[in-house]
Amino acid sequence: MIIKKEFYKEVYFVESPEYLTKIQWNNLLMVGNKNWDNYFLPFKTKRSFEKIDNIELVEFDTKDSMFKYIKNVDSNLVLNFSLEHKNPCLIRFT
């Protein structure tokens, strides 16, 4: 079951997050399980990043409900998912 949905006008994909400061890490939105990509809320940085527009973060009560949701959504819309946070979640294009 979906427990939360949040829309973000933009998020950052940072290729080398190990060089970010602790303050910048406070903007972490999600770490993806597909390829361990790191997605952040916008922040000031000199590091290269990719801006991704119109993203929705969807949180679930169980990983089974998340995977069931993924099966019923166009796979081109799902950017990444995570089991590493408090609740299973995914980010998708809207």
Secondary structure in CASP SS format (residue, H / E / C, confidence):
PFRMAT SS
TARGET T0000
AUTHOR 0000-0000-0000
METHOD secondary structure of the structure
MODEL  1
M C 1.00
I E 1.00
I E 1.00
K E 1.00
K E 1.00
E E 1.00
F E 1.00
Y E 1.00
K E 1.00
E E 1.00
V E 1.00
Y E 1.00
F E 1.00
V E 1.00
E C 1.00
S C 1.00
P H 1.00
E H 1.00
Y H 1.00
L C 1.00
T C 1.00
K H 1.00
I H 1.00
Q H 1.00
W H 1.00
N C 1.00
N C 1.00
L E 1.00
L E 1.00
M E 1.00
V E 1.00
G C 1.00
N C 1.00
K C 1.00
N C 1.00
W C 1.00
D C 1.00
N E 1.00
Y E 1.00
F E 1.00
L C 1.00
P C 1.00
F C 1.00
K C 1.00
T C 1.00
K C 1.00
R C 1.00
S C 1.00
F E 1.00
E E 1.00
K E 1.00
I E 1.00
D E 1.00
N E 1.00
I E 1.00
E E 1.00
L E 1.00
V E 1.00
E E 1.00
F E 1.00
D C 1.00
T C 1.00
K H 1.00
D H 1.00
S H 1.00
M H 1.00
F H 1.00
K H 1.00
Y H 1.00
I H 1.00
K H 1.00
N C 1.00
V C 1.00
D C 1.00
S C 1.00
N C 1.00
L C 1.00
V E 1.00
L E 1.00
N E 1.00
F E 1.00
S E 1.00
L C 1.00
E C 1.00
H C 1.00
K C 1.00
N C 1.00
P C 1.00
C E 1.00
L E 1.00
I E 1.00
R E 1.00
F E 1.00
T C 1.00
END
